[in-house]
Amino acid sequence: MKGWMEGLKSTAASNRQLQELFKASQVALSPQDLDELLAKLLRIGMESLSMPAGSIALYEEETRQLVLHAHRGLSPQFVARDRWVVEEGDVTQRILQRGEVFVIEDTQMAFSVTPWPLEKEGIRSLVASPLKCRNKVVGIFYLDDFEPRQIHDSQIQIFSIIASFAALCIDNAQIRAQADFFTRTDPLTRLYNQSQFKSLFQQELSRSQYYGFPFSLIHFDLDDFRRFNDSFGHSNGDIVLKTVARLLRESFREFDTLFRYGGEEFIAILPETPLEEALKLAQNGCQLISQKSHRDLPISAAGPVTASAAVVSFPKDGKNLNTLLRHLDALLFLHRDVPGQVHILPDDAVEI
């Protein structure tokens, strides 16, 4: 009778674990926000191992930092430290280096001096799994207990599978983000493209209409660029375009947004910027291009590259996208024989 009851318990436990894994697989395949998915998988992991707390942090390789994305059962003081550097020799580094599930059944037995975050939070045992995407560690999945406890091999296996679902979510999110990036940006210059300009313009227009702020547009056009391509080749033309994009990024402020509008044309949206201020920024951009754009060219005969620019401001020069773009095009067309200059509408200009 006793053996039969133990068998039932074992079967029930196995069924519960299978149910948890099935739920985890459903979560991993659902099209939701990454942090929502990680929060759900964290809850499933905690329930599977009967752990009262846990967290999931993503790893930024460039900064060597872990960034908290999901947590449960931890104090506000603990999770307030939502970003931390991986230090040489600490527990986090050991987890990342081992590349497999890491278990501490009693922190006081495992360390001569318990790491202060664990000691301060009162964490006595933990199980952690590095999250891998294509053989690259992208985060860590932690489960914590405030009492020492034994972690069985079967629990480690279950946790490892749930952690793999979390890694799958992260991988899918990164793929979606990369695909979204390429739909919104120009592949050569890595600036936003024309479709993204139209989308962000509408956002800025709505914001400016609501708050009553002006904003400005600057349209840069490289002078005689077709002749340059014919004379020195499109590969050198591509170098110029990438260099101009870099120089313009340097010349604008952090909150301005720059776009490759098409061909040799660039447009910038300048939030909360009146015409006079935008004019100075346009002049700075043109000056920087004429002074530095040719330095990256392997051909000295090319000489300096110059750009002309047109500047318009909302609501002074127009109240919608079509009107403002028509003014920009007209300014550059009318002054096409005067390269390297910045042009604005006269005060008595008629809206077209």
Order of alpha helices (4+ residues) and beta strands (2+ residues): alpha-alpha-beta-beta-alpha-beta-alpha-beta-alpha-alpha-beta-beta-alpha-alpha-beta-alpha-alpha-beta-beta-alpha-beta-alpha-beta
